[in-house]
Amino acid sequence: MSIKSIYTISAVLALTFGLSSCSTKPEVVSSKRTLQTEALLSNLQQMPNKGIMFGHHDDPLYGIGWEGDADRSDVKSVVGEYPAVMSFDIGQIELGSNVSLDDIPFDKIRQEIIAQYERGGLNTISWHAFNPSTEGNSWDVSDTAVVASILPGGINHDKFMGWLDSVSAFMNSLETADGTKVPILFRPWHEHTGNWFWWGQNYATDQQYKDLWMMTYDRLNENGVNNLLYAYSPGTEPKDTTQYLARYPGDDVIDLIGFDAYQFNEDQYLESMSRSLSIIDSIGKAHNKIIAITETGYETIPDSIWWTDTLYPAIENYPLAYVLVWRNARERDNHYYAPYPGQVSAPNFVEFYNKPEVLFVENVAGTLYQ
């Protein structure tokens, strides 16, 4: 379907639902999504025809040896261009904090999300929610029944609904100066096939996990959050499509499917990547879903040719919308996943950048939201 057709259909739907054409706010397609968000969905579905977008977590916020500098990014410092995809995390917003779990002011995160939208790139948000039962962080699994406690009837349900209201308020605040809501790919409850988060495999039944997803989705919709696409993102634990879909909340909720995979041993990494890519490729085609590698990387990237000789061959034959590497921590030694000037893999990353199939923000500007 052409973008022009999407706009035409959207206008008809707007009239059908009685939406005012005189509103100063962006016109909405339905009660769930803005026009720009629907356009993003359509364009992400077509992205494999252009290439694979490259992404980096917290890219413009900090890097190796710096924090908060204007118009700076380790990726940009190496190749002269920002990533096409930037991810951010809103952990601690549920606590009423002014800063995220990585000690970044939410006002700064909002500012950089808007900047990435205005330069034409994609924003995705994860949520490392604190434990509503113990008040520890996401990795606190000392209480194994947290999910049950926040579902309807649970002792922490009302508290958690307030947390979802805080998330809603942040998503609704992501507006440009002219009042356009910034479309976001939201990726909550990720890596649920592992056991390191309180919503993990051993801490909820399949149905409880699905109920958590639906409660999240419904509450945000009730709060007027209409600028989100949703991503389902386990780890590499599933061995086949059945295991991958065991906790899948449904096609009517999910827009993109992916997985998180990190290299510790090269052979194991390539094997898990191949299996997981085959799984999401099959499901994506069967369910008409966008597919992506939602997190990956090799900590400190000690392999000088990792980008072109490990990562690229692993992904090049799959119709991925994007591949995203994790953050370059400024507060932890040896915790970085993208190169910076002088890093051993930086020259090879330039080769990776120069591949016509690998897309940075300059390659997608003006195409994602129209």
C-alpha positions as CSV (number, residue, x, y, z in Angstrom):
1,M,0.0,0.0,0.0
2,S,1.4,3.4,-0.9
3,I,1.9,6.2,1.6
4,K,-0.6,8.3,-0.3
5,S,-3.2,5.5,0.1
6,I,-2.5,5.3,3.8
7,Y,-3.2,9.0,4.2
8,T,-6.4,8.7,2.1
9,I,-7.7,5.8,4.2
10,S,-6.7,7.6,7.4
11,A,-8.7,10.7,6.4
12,V,-11.8,8.5,5.8
13,L,-11.4,6.8,9.1
14,A,-11.1,10.1,10.8
15,L,-14.4,11.3,9.4
16,T,-16.0,8.0,10.3
17,F,-15.0,8.4,13.9
18,G,-16.2,12.0,14.0
19,L,-12.8,13.5,14.6
20,S,-12.6,17.3,14.2
21,S,-10.7,18.5,11.1
22,C,-10.1,21.8,12.9
23,S,-8.0,20.3,15.7
24,T,-4.6,21.8,16.2
25,K,-3.3,18.4,17.2
26,P,-2.1,15.9,14.6
27,E,-5.0,14.0,13.0
28,V,-5.3,10.4,14.3
29,V,-6.0,7.3,12.4
30,S,-8.0,5.7,15.2
31,S,-8.3,5.9,18.9
32,K,-5.0,3.9,19.1
33,R,-2.5,5.4,16.7
34,T,-1.6,8.7,15.2
35,L,-1.2,9.2,11.5
36,Q,2.6,9.3,11.8
37,T,2.6,6.1,13.8
38,E,0.6,4.3,11.2
39,A,3.0,5.6,8.5
40,L,5.9,4.3,10.5
41,L,4.4,0.9,10.7
42,S,3.9,0.7,6.9
43,N,7.4,2.0,6.3
44,L,9.0,-0.4,8.7
45,Q,7.2,-3.2,6.9
46,Q,8.9,-2.1,3.7
47,M,12.3,-1.4,5.2
48,P,13.9,-4.7,4.1
49,N,13.5,-3.5,0.5
50,K,16.0,-0.8,1.3
51,G,18.4,-2.4,3.8
52,I,18.9,-3.0,7.5
53,M,18.9,0.0,9.8
54,F,21.7,0.2,12.4
55,G,20.9,1.2,15.9
56,H,22.7,2.0,19.2
57,H,21.3,2.4,22.7
58,D,21.6,5.8,24.5
59,D,23.7,6.9,21.5
60,P,23.5,10.7,21.9
61,L,23.4,10.8,25.7
62,Y,27.0,9.7,26.6
63,G,29.9,7.6,25.4
64,I,33.5,6.7,26.2
65,G,35.0,9.7,28.0
66,W,32.1,12.1,27.6
67,E,28.5,12.8,28.7
68,G,25.9,15.3,27.6
69,D,27.9,17.0,24.8
70,A,25.7,18.6,22.2
71,D,25.6,16.9,18.8
72,R,27.8,14.1,19.8
73,S,27.8,10.3,19.6
74,D,30.5,7.7,19.6
75,V,29.0,6.3,16.4
76,K,28.9,9.7,14.8
77,S,32.4,10.4,15.8
78,V,33.6,7.3,13.9
79,V,31.5,7.5,10.7
80,G,30.2,11.1,10.7
81,E,26.5,10.1,10.9
82,Y,24.0,9.2,13.6
83,P,22.5,5.7,13.8
84,A,19.1,5.2,12.0
85,V,17.7,3.8,15.3
86,M,18.3,5.0,18.8
87,S,17.0,3.2,21.9
88,F,16.4,4.6,25.3
89,D,15.2,3.2,28.6
90,I,12.7,4.7,31.0
91,G,13.4,2.6,34.1
92,Q,12.7,4.5,37.3
93,I,10.1,6.7,35.8
94,E,7.6,4.5,37.6
95,L,9.2,5.7,40.9
96,G,8.5,9.3,40.2
97,S,12.3,9.9,39.7
98,N,13.6,12.7,37.5
99,V,16.4,10.5,36.2
100,S,16.5,7.1,34.6
101,L,18.1,4.0,36.0
102,D,21.2,5.0,34.1
103,D,21.1,8.5,35.8
104,I,19.9,10.4,32.8
105,P,17.3,13.2,33.3
106,F,14.1,12.2,31.6
107,D,13.9,15.8,30.2
108,K,17.2,15.0,28.4
109,I,15.9,11.7,27.1
110,R,12.7,13.4,25.8
111,Q,14.8,16.1,24.1
112,E,17.0,13.5,22.3
113,I,14.0,11.4,21.3
114,I,12.4,14.5,19.7
115,A,15.8,15.3,18.0
116,Q,16.1,11.8,16.5
117,Y,12.5,12.0,15.2
118,E,13.2,15.4,13.6
119,R,16.3,14.1,11.9
120,G,14.2,11.3,10.5
121,G,15.3,8.4,12.6
122,L,13.5,5.7,14.6
123,N,13.2,5.8,18.4
124,T,12.6,2.6,20.5
125,I,12.0,2.6,24.2
126,S,12.6,-0.3,26.7
127,W,11.5,-0.3,30.3
128,H,13.6,-1.9,33.0
129,A,10.8,-1.5,35.6
130,F,11.7,-1.8,39.3
131,N,10.2,-4.7,41.3
132,P,6.8,-3.5,42.6
133,S,6.9,-6.1,45.3
134,T,10.4,-5.7,46.8
135,E,11.2,-2.2,45.4
136,G,14.4,-3.6,44.1
137,N,15.5,-3.2,40.5
138,S,14.5,-5.3,37.5
139,W,17.1,-7.9,38.3
140,D,15.7,-8.5,41.8
141,V,14.1,-11.9,41.6
142,S,13.9,-12.6,45.3
143,D,10.1,-12.6,45.1
144,T,9.1,-15.2,42.5
145,A,5.4,-14.2,42.3
146,V,5.6,-10.5,41.4
147,V,3.7,-10.8,38.1
148,A,0.8,-12.5,39.9
149,S,0.8,-9.7,42.5
150,I,0.3,-6.9,39.9
151,L,-2.4,-8.6,37.9
152,P,-6.1,-7.7,38.7
153,G,-6.8,-8.9,42.2
154,G,-3.2,-8.9,43.2
155,I,-1.9,-7.0,46.2
156,N,0.3,-4.7,44.0
157,H,-2.2,-4.2,41.2
158,D,-3.3,-0.6,42.1
159,K,0.3,0.4,42.7
160,F,1.4,-1.0,39.3
161,M,-1.5,0.7,37.5
162,G,-0.1,3.9,38.8
163,W,3.3,3.0,37.4
164,L,1.6,2.4,34.0
165,D,0.1,5.9,34.3
166,S,3.5,7.3,34.8
167,V,4.7,5.5,31.6
168,S,1.7,6.8,29.8
169,A,2.4,10.4,30.8
170,F,5.9,10.2,29.5
171,M,4.8,8.7,26.2
172,N,2.2,11.4,25.8
173,S,4.8,14.1,26.6
174,L,6.9,13.2,23.5
175,E,5.7,16.1,21.3
176,T,7.5,18.4,18.9
177,A,7.0,22.1,19.1
178,D,4.0,22.0,16.8
179,G,2.3,19.4,18.9
180,T,3.1,16.3,16.8
181,K,3.5,13.2,18.9
182,V,6.7,11.3,18.2
183,P,6.0,7.7,17.2
184,I,7.8,5.2,19.4
185,L,8.6,1.5,19.1
186,F,7.9,0.4,22.7
187,R,9.6,-2.8,23.9
188,P,8.5,-3.7,27.4
189,W,8.9,-7.1,29.2
190,H,11.9,-8.1,27.1
191,E,14.1,-11.1,27.5
192,H,11.3,-12.9,29.3
193,T,12.6,-16.3,28.3
194,G,15.5,-15.9,30.7
195,N,15.3,-15.7,34.5
196,W,17.2,-12.5,35.3
197,F,14.2,-10.2,35.4
198,W,11.2,-10.4,37.7
199,W,8.9,-11.0,34.7
200,G,11.1,-13.9,33.5
201,Q,10.3,-17.5,32.5
202,N,10.3,-19.0,35.9
203,Y,8.3,-16.2,37.6
204,A,5.1,-16.3,35.6
205,T,2.9,-18.8,33.8
206,D,2.4,-18.3,30.1
207,Q,-1.0,-16.9,30.7
208,Q,0.2,-14.5,33.5
209,Y,2.8,-13.1,31.1
210,K,0.3,-12.6,28.4
211,D,-2.0,-10.9,30.9
212,L,0.8,-8.6,31.9
213,W,1.2,-7.6,28.3
214,M,-2.5,-7.0,27.8
215,M,-2.8,-5.0,31.0
216,T,0.1,-2.8,29.9
217,Y,-1.3,-2.4,26.4
218,D,-4.9,-1.7,27.6
219,R,-3.9,0.8,30.3
220,L,-1.7,2.9,27.9
221,N,-4.6,2.9,25.3
222,E,-7.0,4.0,28.1
223,N,-4.6,6.9,28.9
224,G,-4.7,8.1,25.3
225,V,-1.3,6.9,24.3
226,N,-1.7,6.6,20.5
227,N,1.9,7.0,19.3
228,L,3.3,3.5,20.0
229,L,4.1,0.4,18.1
230,Y,4.8,-2.6,20.2
231,A,7.8,-5.1,20.1
232,Y,7.9,-8.6,21.5
233,S,11.5,-9.4,22.3
234,P,12.6,-12.6,24.1
235,G,16.2,-13.9,24.3
236,T,17.7,-16.7,22.2
237,E,16.3,-19.4,24.5
238,P,13.4,-20.5,22.3
239,K,14.5,-23.5,20.1
240,D,11.6,-23.3,17.7
241,T,8.6,-21.3,16.7
242,T,6.3,-23.0,19.2
243,Q,8.6,-22.0,22.1
244,Y,9.0,-18.5,20.7
245,L,5.2,-18.0,20.6
246,A,4.4,-19.6,23.9
247,R,4.0,-16.2,25.6
248,Y,3.1,-14.2,22.6
249,P,0.2,-11.8,23.5
250,G,-1.3,-11.8,20.0
251,D,-1.1,-10.3,16.6
252,D,-3.5,-7.6,17.5
253,V,-1.1,-6.3,20.1
254,I,2.4,-6.9,18.6
255,D,3.8,-5.0,15.5
256,L,7.4,-6.2,15.6
257,I,9.1,-9.4,16.8
258,G,12.7,-9.8,17.5
259,F,15.2,-11.2,20.0
260,D,18.2,-10.1,22.1
261,A,21.6,-12.0,21.6
262,Y,25.1,-11.2,22.8
263,Q,28.4,-12.8,21.8
264,F,30.4,-14.5,24.5
265,N,31.7,-17.4,22.4
266,E,31.7,-16.8,18.6
267,D,30.5,-20.3,17.6
268,Q,27.6,-20.3,20.1
269,Y,26.7,-16.7,19.1
270,L,26.5,-17.6,15.4
271,E,24.5,-20.7,16.2
272,S,22.0,-18.9,18.4
273,M,21.7,-16.0,15.9
274,S,21.1,-18.4,13.0
275,R,18.4,-20.3,14.9
276,S,16.7,-17.2,16.3
277,L,16.8,-15.4,12.9
278,S,15.2,-18.4,11.2
279,I,12.5,-18.5,13.9
280,I,11.5,-14.8,13.6
281,D,11.8,-14.9,9.8
282,S,9.3,-17.8,9.7
283,I,6.9,-16.2,12.2
284,G,7.2,-12.8,10.6
285,K,6.1,-14.1,7.3
286,A,3.3,-16.2,8.8
287,H,2.0,-13.4,11.0
288,N,2.9,-10.4,8.8
289,K,5.2,-8.9,11.4
290,I,8.2,-6.7,11.1
291,I,11.4,-8.5,12.4
292,A,14.5,-7.1,14.0
293,I,17.5,-7.9,16.2
294,T,16.4,-5.8,19.1
295,E,19.7,-6.0,21.1
296,T,23.0,-7.5,20.2
297,G,26.7,-6.9,20.5
298,Y,30.2,-8.0,21.6
299,E,31.3,-6.3,24.7
300,T,34.4,-4.2,24.1
301,I,34.5,-5.5,20.5
302,P,38.0,-7.0,20.8
303,D,37.7,-8.5,17.3
304,S,39.0,-5.9,14.9
305,I,36.9,-7.2,12.0
306,W,33.7,-8.2,13.9
307,W,31.4,-5.9,12.1
308,T,32.0,-7.2,8.5
309,D,33.1,-10.7,9.3
310,T,30.8,-11.8,12.1
311,L,27.8,-9.5,12.4
312,Y,27.1,-8.7,8.8
313,P,27.3,-12.3,7.4
314,A,25.0,-13.4,10.2
315,I,22.2,-10.9,9.2
316,E,22.6,-10.1,5.6
317,N,20.2,-12.8,4.2
318,Y,17.3,-11.9,6.5
319,P,14.6,-9.2,6.0
320,L,15.4,-7.3,9.1
321,A,14.2,-3.8,9.8
322,Y,17.1,-3.1,12.1
323,V,19.9,-4.4,14.2
324,L,20.8,-2.6,17.4
325,V,23.8,-2.8,19.7
326,W,23.8,-1.9,23.4
327,R,25.2,1.2,25.1
328,N,28.7,2.6,25.5
329,A,28.7,3.1,29.3
330,R,30.5,6.2,30.6
331,E,30.4,5.0,34.2
332,R,31.7,1.4,33.7
333,D,35.0,0.3,32.3
334,N,34.9,-2.2,29.5
335,H,31.2,-2.0,29.0
336,Y,30.6,-0.7,25.4
337,Y,29.2,-2.2,22.2
338,A,29.8,0.4,19.5
339,P,33.2,1.7,18.5
340,Y,34.6,5.1,19.4
341,P,37.6,6.9,17.8
342,G,40.7,4.8,18.3
343,Q,38.9,1.6,19.3
344,V,40.3,-1.5,17.6
345,S,37.2,-2.2,15.5
346,A,36.6,1.4,14.4
347,P,38.2,1.1,10.9
348,N,36.1,-2.1,10.3
349,F,33.0,-0.3,11.5
350,V,33.6,2.3,8.7
351,E,33.6,-0.6,6.2
352,F,30.3,-1.8,7.7
353,Y,28.9,1.7,7.5
354,N,29.8,1.9,3.8
355,K,27.9,-1.2,2.9
356,P,24.9,0.0,0.8
357,E,22.6,-2.4,2.7
358,V,23.5,-0.9,6.1
359,L,21.4,2.2,6.8
360,F,22.1,5.1,9.0
361,V,19.9,8.1,9.7
362,E,21.0,9.9,6.5
363,N,19.7,6.9,4.5
364,V,16.2,6.9,6.0
365,A,15.6,10.7,6.7
366,G,12.3,11.8,5.2
367,T,11.0,8.2,4.6
368,L,9.8,6.8,7.9
369,Y,6.9,9.0,8.8
370,Q,5.3,9.9,5.4
